[in-house]
Amino acid sequence: MGVSMYQRFVEIPSSLLEAETLDALLEVFVTRQGYDTTTEEGINDWTGDLKSQLGKGELVILHDIETETTEVMTLKQAKNFISGLG
């Protein structure tokens, strides 16, 4: 996606985040997507899968400079969200 995609958003490489910060962002994504998070093991399994997807480029971490929020999104979600703002 890259920084030039829309100047309001910056893609944050997961490698730049502290482990606890990355886990917290992924846990929010898991619950927002409606995955089963009834056990600690379930959350850990999902976050592990999501870290793999981040590594493959299937997920992105976007920071919105305007609202100062950071979100994990699928590539499709990010493209749809950004194109809806244009």
C-alpha positions as CSV (number, residue, x, y, z in Angstrom):
1,M,0.0,0.0,0.0
2,G,2.7,2.5,1.0
3,V,2.6,6.1,2.3
4,S,1.6,7.6,-1.1
5,M,-1.8,5.7,-1.0
6,Y,-3.4,8.7,0.7
7,Q,-1.5,11.3,2.6
8,R,-3.8,11.1,5.7
9,F,-2.7,7.5,6.3
10,V,0.6,5.9,7.1
11,E,1.3,2.2,6.9
12,I,3.1,1.0,10.0
13,P,5.4,-2.0,9.6
14,S,4.5,-4.5,12.3
15,S,8.3,-4.9,13.0
16,L,8.4,-1.3,14.3
17,L,5.8,-2.0,17.0
18,E,6.5,-3.3,20.5
19,A,5.2,-6.9,20.9
20,E,2.6,-5.8,23.5
21,T,1.3,-3.0,21.2
22,L,1.1,-5.4,18.2
23,D,-0.8,-8.0,20.2
24,A,-3.2,-5.4,21.5
25,L,-4.0,-4.1,18.0
26,L,-4.5,-7.7,16.7
27,E,-6.8,-8.5,19.7
28,V,-8.9,-5.5,18.7
29,F,-9.0,-6.7,15.1
30,V,-10.0,-10.3,16.2
31,T,-12.9,-9.1,18.4
32,R,-14.1,-6.6,15.8
33,Q,-14.2,-9.3,13.1
34,G,-16.3,-11.5,15.5
35,Y,-13.8,-14.4,15.9
36,D,-14.3,-16.7,18.9
37,T,-12.3,-15.2,21.7
38,T,-13.9,-17.0,24.6
39,T,-10.6,-18.4,25.8
40,E,-7.1,-17.0,26.1
41,E,-5.9,-19.8,23.9
42,G,-8.4,-18.8,21.2
43,I,-7.1,-15.2,21.2
44,N,-3.5,-16.4,21.1
45,D,-4.3,-18.7,18.1
46,W,-6.0,-15.9,16.2
47,T,-3.2,-13.4,16.9
48,G,-0.6,-15.9,15.8
49,D,-2.5,-16.4,12.5
50,L,-2.8,-12.7,12.0
51,K,0.9,-12.2,12.5
52,S,1.5,-14.6,9.7
53,Q,-1.0,-12.7,7.5
54,L,0.8,-9.5,8.3
55,G,4.1,-11.1,7.2
56,K,2.5,-12.1,3.9
57,G,1.1,-8.7,3.3
58,E,-2.5,-9.8,3.6
59,L,-3.1,-7.4,6.5
60,V,-1.9,-3.8,7.0
61,I,-1.6,-1.6,10.0
62,L,-2.7,2.0,9.2
63,H,-2.3,5.0,11.3
64,D,-4.7,7.8,10.6
65,I,-2.8,11.1,11.1
66,E,-6.1,13.1,11.3
67,T,-7.8,11.1,14.0
68,E,-4.5,9.7,15.6
69,T,-5.9,6.2,15.6
70,T,-4.2,3.0,14.4
71,E,-6.1,0.1,12.9
72,V,-5.4,-3.4,11.5
73,M,-7.2,-4.0,8.3
74,T,-7.3,-6.6,5.5
75,L,-5.8,-5.2,2.3
76,K,-9.3,-5.2,0.8
77,Q,-10.8,-3.3,3.8
78,A,-8.0,-0.7,3.6
79,K,-8.5,-0.1,-0.1
80,N,-12.3,0.2,0.3
81,F,-12.0,2.5,3.2
82,I,-9.5,4.8,1.6
83,S,-11.3,4.9,-1.8
84,G,-14.5,5.8,0.1
85,L,-12.7,8.9,1.5
86,G,-11.6,10.1,-1.9
